[in-house]
Amino acid sequence: MFALNTYLYTKGKSMNTKLTLTVEEEIIADAKAYAKKRGQSLSDLVENYFKLLTKENRIVKPKQLSPRISRLRGILKVERKNYDYREELEQELSKKYDS
C-alpha cells in the first residue's frame, strides 16, 4: 500500500484541496488504467465518484453544468408521458443489428 495524492477541483470556484488516500498499489494501477481508457485523470475519476456518493446532498444548477452538457440540455423532446428510453434503445439496436 502507498499513499495516492490527488487534487479535487470545485468547478466554478478557485479552491483546490489536496487529498491523500491510502490505497493498495494494484487498485491504483487498475484505476489509472481505467481512467486512461476513459480519457480522464485519476483526480477526475475520484472527484466524480465523490460527487456520485454525495449527489443527494447537492442540487445541480444549470450554471454548474459544463458548457458541453448545457448545450445538450433540452434538445430532445419527448412527447409521451411514460417514455422509456431503454425500450427505444432496444428497438433501435434491434433495427441496426437484426437487419
SVG drawing of the C-alpha trace seen along z (x, -y; Angstrom):
<svg xmlns="http://www.w3.org/2000/svg" viewBox="-48 -31 52 41">
<polyline fill="none" stroke="black" stroke-width="0.4" points="0.0,0.0 1.1,-3.5 -0.4,-7.0 -2.1,-8.5 -2.1,-12.2 -4.8,-13.8 -6.4,-17.2 -10.1,-17.9 -11.3,-20.9 -14.5,-22.6 -16.0,-23.8 -16.7,-27.5 -14.6,-28.1 -10.9,-28.7 -10.4,-26.4 -8.1,-23.4 -8.0,-20.9 -5.2,-18.3 -6.4,-14.9 -4.1,-12.0 -5.6,-8.5 -4.0,-5.2 -4.9,-2.6 -3.4,0.8 -0.9,0.5 -2.8,2.9 -6.0,0.9 -4.2,-2.3 -2.7,-0.7 -6.1,0.6 -7.8,-2.8 -5.1,-4.6 -5.5,-2.3 -9.3,-2.7 -9.0,-6.5 -6.6,-6.5 -9.0,-4.4 -11.8,-6.9 -9.5,-9.9 -9.8,-11.2 -7.3,-11.9 -7.4,-9.9 -8.3,-13.1 -11.4,-13.5 -12.3,-9.9 -12.1,-10.3 -14.0,-13.6 -16.8,-12.1 -17.1,-9.2 -17.4,-11.5 -20.0,-13.5 -21.9,-10.4 -21.8,-9.4 -23.0,-12.8 -25.3,-13.8 -28.5,-13.7 -26.9,-16.4 -26.3,-18.7 -28.7,-20.4 -27.1,-20.9 -27.9,-24.3 -27.8,-24.9 -24.8,-27.2 -22.8,-24.4 -23.1,-22.2 -20.2,-22.1 -20.7,-24.2 -20.9,-20.9 -23.7,-19.5 -25.5,-22.8 -25.7,-22.9 -27.3,-19.4 -30.0,-20.3 -33.5,-20.3 -32.6,-19.2 -34.6,-16.1 -38.4,-16.5 -40.3,-13.5 -44.0,-13.6 -45.1,-10.5 -45.6,-10.9 -44.3,-7.3 -41.3,-7.4 -38.8,-4.6 -35.5,-5.3 -34.4,-1.7 -37.3,-0.5 -36.5,-3.0 -32.8,-2.0 -33.7,1.7 -35.8,1.1 -33.1,-1.0 -30.4,1.6 -32.7,4.3 -33.2,2.5 -29.5,1.9 -28.2,5.4 -31.0,7.7 -31.1,6.5"/>
</svg>
